């Protein structure tokens, strides 16, 4: 169990922005805090 995680809820139409965010998290998340993404199957 983690005390802290990064969680992002987004929508299918925002995948491009999510990829930019993910690249930034990969680059700057030196503590390796888990990153979870939630995307609904349909809007």
PDB file of N, CA, C and O in Angstrom, chain B, residues numbered from 101:
ATOM      1  N   UNK B 101       0.845  -1.177   0.000  1.00  0.00           N
ATOM      2  CA  UNK B 101       0.000   0.000   0.000  1.00  0.00           C
ATOM      3  C   UNK B 101       0.890   1.240   0.000  1.00  0.00           C
ATOM      4  O   UNK B 101       1.871   1.321   0.740  1.00  0.00           O
ATOM      5  N   UNK B 102       0.533   2.187  -0.831  1.00  0.00           N
ATOM      6  CA  UNK B 102       1.285   3.435  -0.928  1.00  0.00           C
ATOM      7  C   UNK B 102       0.613   4.523  -0.096  1.00  0.00           C
ATOM      8  O   UNK B 102      -0.612   4.564   0.021  1.00  0.00           O
ATOM      9  N   UNK B 103       1.425   5.397   0.474  1.00  0.00           N
ATOM     10  CA  UNK B 103       0.898   6.544   1.206  1.00  0.00           C
ATOM     11  C   UNK B 103       0.530   7.679   0.267  1.00  0.00           C
ATOM     12  O   UNK B 103      -0.301   8.527   0.593  1.00  0.00           O
ATOM     13  N   UNK B 104       1.154   7.687  -0.895  1.00  0.00           N
ATOM     14  CA  UNK B 104       0.944   8.765  -1.848  1.00  0.00           C
ATOM     15  C   UNK B 104       1.020   8.214  -3.260  1.00  0.00           C
ATOM     16  O   UNK B 104       1.923   7.442  -3.586  1.00  0.00           O
ATOM     17  N   UNK B 105       0.076   8.609  -4.092  1.00  0.00           N
ATOM     18  CA  UNK B 105       0.108   8.261  -5.515  1.00  0.00           C
ATOM     19  C   UNK B 105      -0.298   9.491  -6.317  1.00  0.00           C
ATOM     20  O   UNK B 105      -0.899  10.422  -5.781  1.00  0.00           O
ATOM     21  N   UNK B 106       0.028   9.487  -7.578  1.00  0.00           N
ATOM     22  CA  UNK B 106      -0.447  10.511  -8.506  1.00  0.00           C
ATOM     23  C   UNK B 106      -1.593   9.892  -9.293  1.00  0.00           C
ATOM     24  O   UNK B 106      -1.455   8.804  -9.853  1.00  0.00           O
ATOM     25  N   UNK B 107      -2.710  10.581  -9.334  1.00  0.00           N
ATOM     26  CA  UNK B 107      -3.901  10.048  -9.984  1.00  0.00           C
ATOM     27  C   UNK B 107      -4.440  11.079 -10.962  1.00  0.00           C
ATOM     28  O   UNK B 107      -4.613  12.247 -10.612  1.00  0.00           O
ATOM     29  N   UNK B 108      -4.703  10.649 -12.176  1.00  0.00           N
ATOM     30  CA  UNK B 108      -5.220  11.557 -13.196  1.00  0.00           C
ATOM     31  C   UNK B 108      -6.473  10.942 -13.815  1.00  0.00           C
ATOM     32  O   UNK B 108      -6.433   9.847 -14.376  1.00  0.00           O
ATOM     33  N   UNK B 109      -7.571  11.662 -13.702  1.00  0.00           N
ATOM     34  CA  UNK B 109      -8.806  11.264 -14.370  1.00  0.00           C
ATOM     35  C   UNK B 109      -8.920  12.124 -15.619  1.00  0.00           C
ATOM     36  O   UNK B 109      -8.847  13.351 -15.552  1.00  0.00           O
ATOM     37  N   UNK B 110      -9.097  11.477 -16.739  1.00  0.00           N
ATOM     38  CA  UNK B 110      -9.174  12.195 -17.999  1.00  0.00           C
ATOM     39  C   UNK B 110     -10.230  11.543 -18.893  1.00  0.00           C
ATOM     40  O   UNK B 110     -10.905  10.595 -18.492  1.00  0.00           O
ATOM     41  N   UNK B 111     -10.355  12.064 -20.088  1.00  0.00           N
ATOM     42  CA  UNK B 111     -11.316  11.546 -21.048  1.00  0.00           C
ATOM     43  C   UNK B 111     -10.604  11.159 -22.328  1.00  0.00           C
ATOM     44  O   UNK B 111      -9.488  11.609 -22.590  1.00  0.00           O
ATOM     45  N   UNK B 112     -11.239  10.339 -23.107  1.00  0.00           N
ATOM     46  CA  UNK B 112     -10.623   9.831 -24.328  1.00  0.00           C
ATOM     47  C   UNK B 112     -10.153  10.946 -25.255  1.00  0.00           C
ATOM     48  O   UNK B 112      -9.147  10.785 -25.946  1.00  0.00           O
ATOM     49  N   UNK B 113     -10.849  12.055 -25.282  1.00  0.00           N
ATOM     50  CA  UNK B 113     -10.479  13.159 -26.171  1.00  0.00           C
ATOM     51  C   UNK B 113      -9.247  13.919 -25.689  1.00  0.00           C
ATOM     52  O   UNK B 113      -8.690  14.722 -26.438  1.00  0.00           O
ATOM     53  N   UNK B 114      -8.819  13.683 -24.468  1.00  0.00           N
ATOM     54  CA  UNK B 114      -7.667  14.387 -23.903  1.00  0.00           C
ATOM     55  C   UNK B 114      -6.398  13.537 -23.860  1.00  0.00           C
ATOM     56  O   UNK B 114      -5.461  13.868 -23.134  1.00  0.00           O
ATOM     57  N   UNK B 115      -6.359  12.484 -24.602  1.00  0.00           N
ATOM     58  CA  UNK B 115      -5.210  11.580 -24.569  1.00  0.00           C
ATOM     59  C   UNK B 115      -3.923  12.293 -24.967  1.00  0.00           C
ATOM     60  O   UNK B 115      -2.869  12.020 -24.394  1.00  0.00           O
ATOM     61  N   UNK B 116      -3.986  13.193 -25.927  1.00  0.00           N
ATOM     62  CA  UNK B 116      -2.778  13.929 -26.335  1.00  0.00           C
ATOM     63  C   UNK B 116      -2.197  14.723 -25.172  1.00  0.00           C
ATOM     64  O   UNK B 116      -0.985  14.718 -24.959  1.00  0.00           O
ATOM     65  N   UNK B 117      -3.041  15.394 -24.432  1.00  0.00           N
ATOM     66  CA  UNK B 117      -2.579  16.152 -23.257  1.00  0.00           C
ATOM     67  C   UNK B 117      -2.062  15.218 -22.171  1.00  0.00           C
ATOM     68  O   UNK B 117      -1.090  15.528 -21.483  1.00  0.00           O
ATOM     69  N   UNK B 118      -2.711  14.089 -22.025  1.00  0.00           N
ATOM     70  CA  UNK B 118      -2.272  13.114 -21.030  1.00  0.00           C
ATOM     71  C   UNK B 118      -0.868  12.610 -21.351  1.00  0.00           C
ATOM     72  O   UNK B 118      -0.060  12.431 -20.440  1.00  0.00           O
ATOM     73  N   UNK B 119      -0.568  12.384 -22.600  1.00  0.00           N
ATOM     74  CA  UNK B 119       0.765  11.921 -22.989  1.00  0.00           C
ATOM     75  C   UNK B 119       1.832  12.956 -22.648  1.00  0.00           C
ATOM     76  O   UNK B 119       2.935  12.600 -22.235  1.00  0.00           O
ATOM     77  N   UNK B 120       1.509  14.215 -22.817  1.00  0.00           N
ATOM     78  CA  UNK B 120       2.441  15.280 -22.434  1.00  0.00           C
ATOM     79  C   UNK B 120       2.662  15.253 -20.917  1.00  0.00           C
ATOM     80  O   UNK B 120       3.795  15.352 -20.445  1.00  0.00           O
ATOM     81  N   UNK B 121       1.581  15.121 -20.170  1.00  0.00           N
ATOM     82  CA  UNK B 121       1.684  15.037 -18.720  1.00  0.00           C
ATOM     83  C   UNK B 121       2.524  13.831 -18.307  1.00  0.00           C
ATOM     84  O   UNK B 121       3.386  13.943 -17.436  1.00  0.00           O
ATOM     85  N   UNK B 122       2.279  12.697 -18.922  1.00  0.00           N
ATOM     86  CA  UNK B 122       3.013  11.466 -18.588  1.00  0.00           C
ATOM     87  C   UNK B 122       4.505  11.634 -18.840  1.00  0.00           C
ATOM     88  O   UNK B 122       5.313  11.187 -18.027  1.00  0.00           O
ATOM     89  N   UNK B 123       4.885  12.253 -19.923  1.00  0.00           N
ATOM     90  CA  UNK B 123       6.303  12.492 -20.211  1.00  0.00           C
ATOM     91  C   UNK B 123       6.930  13.361 -19.127  1.00  0.00           C
ATOM     92  O   UNK B 123       8.055  13.109 -18.694  1.00  0.00           O
ATOM     93  N   UNK B 124       6.207  14.370 -18.696  1.00  0.00           N
ATOM     94  CA  UNK B 124       6.700  15.247 -17.636  1.00  0.00           C
ATOM     95  C   UNK B 124       6.848  14.484 -16.317  1.00  0.00           C
ATOM     96  O   UNK B 124       7.848  14.641 -15.616  1.00  0.00           O
ATOM     97  N   UNK B 125       5.878  13.681 -15.988  1.00  0.00           N
ATOM     98  CA  UNK B 125       5.952  12.886 -14.761  1.00  0.00           C
ATOM     99  C   UNK B 125       7.113  11.913 -14.830  1.00  0.00           C
ATOM    100  O   UNK B 125       7.838  11.747 -13.849  1.00  0.00           O
ATOM    101  N   UNK B 126       7.301  11.273 -15.959  1.00  0.00           N
ATOM    102  CA  UNK B 126       8.425  10.348 -16.120  1.00  0.00           C
ATOM    103  C   UNK B 126       9.760  11.060 -15.916  1.00  0.00           C
ATOM    104  O   UNK B 126      10.694  10.504 -15.339  1.00  0.00           O
ATOM    105  N   UNK B 127       9.831  12.268 -16.387  1.00  0.00           N
ATOM    106  CA  UNK B 127      11.086  13.029 -16.309  1.00  0.00           C
ATOM    107  C   UNK B 127      11.364  13.539 -14.893  1.00  0.00           C
ATOM    108  O   UNK B 127      12.501  13.466 -14.427  1.00  0.00           O
ATOM    109  N   UNK B 128      10.352  14.049 -14.211  1.00  0.00           N
ATOM    110  CA  UNK B 128      10.559  14.746 -12.938  1.00  0.00           C
ATOM    111  C   UNK B 128      10.172  13.957 -11.692  1.00  0.00           C
ATOM    112  O   UNK B 128      10.426  14.415 -10.578  1.00  0.00           O
ATOM    113  N   UNK B 129       9.586  12.827 -11.844  1.00  0.00           N
ATOM    114  CA  UNK B 129       9.176  12.013 -10.698  1.00  0.00           C
ATOM    115  C   UNK B 129      10.355  11.152 -10.220  1.00  0.00           C
ATOM    116  O   UNK B 129      10.358   9.933 -10.392  1.00  0.00           O
ATOM    117  N   UNK B 130      11.337  11.800  -9.627  1.00  0.00           N
ATOM    118  CA  UNK B 130      12.554  11.103  -9.203  1.00  0.00           C
ATOM    119  C   UNK B 130      12.302  10.155  -8.039  1.00  0.00           C
ATOM    120  O   UNK B 130      13.074   9.219  -7.829  1.00  0.00           O
ATOM    121  N   UNK B 131      11.239  10.380  -7.284  1.00  0.00           N
ATOM    122  CA  UNK B 131      10.896   9.501  -6.168  1.00  0.00           C
ATOM    123  C   UNK B 131      10.093   8.286  -6.614  1.00  0.00           C
ATOM    124  O   UNK B 131       9.754   7.431  -5.796  1.00  0.00           O
ATOM    125  N   UNK B 132       9.791   8.206  -7.892  1.00  0.00           N
ATOM    126  CA  UNK B 132       9.050   7.066  -8.459  1.00  0.00           C
ATOM    127  C   UNK B 132       7.702   6.850  -7.780  1.00  0.00           C
ATOM    128  O   UNK B 132       7.325   5.725  -7.454  1.00  0.00           O
ATOM    129  N   UNK B 133       6.993   7.941  -7.576  1.00  0.00           N
ATOM    130  CA  UNK B 133       5.647   7.866  -7.012  1.00  0.00           C
ATOM    131  C   UNK B 133       4.746   7.229  -8.072  1.00  0.00           C
ATOM    132  O   UNK B 133       4.763   7.668  -9.223  1.00  0.00           O
ATOM    133  N   UNK B 134       3.971   6.222  -7.723  1.00  0.00           N
ATOM    134  CA  UNK B 134       3.111   5.570  -8.711  1.00  0.00           C
ATOM    135  C   UNK B 134       2.133   6.561  -9.349  1.00  0.00           C
ATOM    136  O   UNK B 134       1.579   7.435  -8.682  1.00  0.00           O
ATOM    137  N   UNK B 135       1.942   6.398 -10.642  1.00  0.00           N
ATOM    138  CA  UNK B 135       1.062   7.270 -11.416  1.00  0.00           C
ATOM    139  C   UNK B 135      -0.049   6.416 -12.007  1.00  0.00           C
ATOM    140  O   UNK B 135       0.202   5.478 -12.764  1.00  0.00           O
ATOM    141  N   UNK B 136      -1.284   6.759 -11.646  1.00  0.00           N
ATOM    142  CA  UNK B 136      -2.450   6.015 -12.124  1.00  0.00           C
ATOM    143  C   UNK B 136      -3.304   6.916 -13.005  1.00  0.00           C
ATOM    144  O   UNK B 136      -3.442   8.115 -12.760  1.00  0.00           O
ATOM    145  N   UNK B 137      -3.866   6.305 -14.029  1.00  0.00           N
ATOM    146  CA  UNK B 137      -4.704   7.040 -14.980  1.00  0.00           C
ATOM    147  C   UNK B 137      -6.065   6.351 -15.043  1.00  0.00           C
ATOM    148  O   UNK B 137      -6.159   5.125 -15.083  1.00  0.00           O
ATOM    149  N   UNK B 138      -7.110   7.168 -15.049  1.00  0.00           N
ATOM    150  CA  UNK B 138      -8.466   6.651 -15.156  1.00  0.00           C
ATOM    151  C   UNK B 138      -9.117   7.289 -16.390  1.00  0.00           C
ATOM    152  O   UNK B 138      -9.231   8.511 -16.483  1.00  0.00           O
ATOM    153  N   UNK B 139      -9.538   6.443 -17.329  1.00  0.00           N
ATOM    154  CA  UNK B 139     -10.183   6.921 -18.553  1.00  0.00           C
ATOM    155  C   UNK B 139     -11.439   6.078 -18.778  1.00  0.00           C
ATOM    156  O   UNK B 139     -11.344   4.856 -18.894  1.00  0.00           O
ATOM    157  N   UNK B 140     -12.609   6.710 -18.841  1.00  0.00           N
ATOM    158  CA  UNK B 140     -13.819   5.933 -19.099  1.00  0.00           C
ATOM    159  C   UNK B 140     -13.795   5.303 -20.495  1.00  0.00           C
ATOM    160  O   UNK B 140     -13.205   5.852 -21.425  1.00  0.00           O
ATOM    161  N   UNK B 141     -14.426   4.178 -20.622  1.00  0.00           N
ATOM    162  CA  UNK B 141     -14.501   3.521 -21.935  1.00  0.00           C
ATOM    163  C   UNK B 141     -15.293   4.367 -22.922  1.00  0.00           C
ATOM    164  O   UNK B 141     -14.914   4.489 -24.087  1.00  0.00           O
ATOM    165  N   UNK B 142     -16.393   4.950 -22.454  1.00  0.00           N
ATOM    166  CA  UNK B 142     -17.233   5.798 -23.303  1.00  0.00           C
ATOM    167  C   UNK B 142     -17.682   7.006 -22.500  1.00  0.00           C
ATOM    168  O   UNK B 142     -17.805   6.939 -21.277  1.00  0.00           O
ATOM    169  N   UNK B 143     -17.925   8.110 -23.193  1.00  0.00           N
ATOM    170  CA  UNK B 143     -18.401   9.324 -22.537  1.00  0.00           C
ATOM    171  C   UNK B 143     -19.906   9.309 -22.479  1.00  0.00           C
ATOM    172  O   UNK B 143     -20.514  10.246 -21.962  1.00  0.00           O
TER     173      UNK B 143
END
